[in-house]
Amino acid sequence: MRIALFVALLVSASAHADNTVKASVEPPFDEGDRAFMTYASQLVRNLFQESRVVEWYSLRLDEDATPVRVALVCGRAAPDFYLVEKDPTHRWQIIFPSGPEPDCDWRPTLPPRWERREDAAIVHVQNYRTERGNRLIHAGYERVYLALRGSVPVLVADQLLDESQTRVLRISAKISRPDRDGNLWSFDAMPWQIGRFD
């Protein structure tokens, strides 16, 4: 089963090679979607004043067929994070580690529209640098796949890519579960911090 999931993620990753996402763009689908948008907007407005939601979408992240709602929140001063909701009693803030360049653009553009994505994971691409002392050893990108397993956020796959994002340098399909401090660990040994919002 793990191999089938990993193959599905790699197929899904091919759609992300140019950072595009296969999605249908529509207004929220139901009252639950609207309630999540209201909750997330109020949370950002009250706790993260210099942040804003830049993406809204739903996708199937867990073993069941229930869509999971996601908001990508970017900030000028606050950490960038995904707000993930399985239902109003299961919400998580997943803070992703920031690299040497911003991975998330907080500047105002058009308001994001709701998307229904076909992916089986939240696919996050970020830049990375490997240095020894002051010497650059390697730079490129990391593609991280986040999902839910048993209603718990997990890192299901991780890829290191070259600077052009066309050649995969290393792949891991080992599922990373949160440690006792609530952190997920990716290839670059940077923690993805998980907090509960329910």
Secondary structure, 3 states (H helix, E strand, C coil): CHHHHHHHHHHHHHCCCCCCCCEEECCCCCHHHHHHHHHHHHHHHHHCCCEEEEEEEEECCCCCCCCEEEEEEEECCCCCEEEEEEECCEEEEEECCCCCCCCCCCCCCCCCCEEEECCCCEEEEEEEEEEECCEEEEEEEEEEEEEECCCCEEEEEEEEECCCCCCEEEEECCCECCCCCCEEECCCCCEEEEEECC
